[in-house]
Amino acid sequence: MEHPKFIITTGGHLRLGMVTLHRDLLQPHEDCLGGGFYEFDYTSGMVILSGKSFDYGPPRWGKIGVLRVPEAYRGMAIVYCDPWGDQLNLTTAFTIEYY
């Protein structure tokens, strides 16, 4: 069964997709720095990331310098809500490179 999941790669790529396992989002020769689940709030123009990957754990945001985000999400705020209720606004916390 597929679910809306995301990962962050060692290269700083934020990858979202409807997949069964988080590893299904990895490309060959990539490593994962954690992941979780996503949803869109179109009213607020936000991508909301939350939770953690059962395989890779929560995202290790401190391990990346530049966040590489698909062009489709330009103009949207990207926020991560950790399991303890804290929020991290990724669009202000990182330099964003759209591709």
Disulfide bonds with the S-S distance in Angstrom:
none
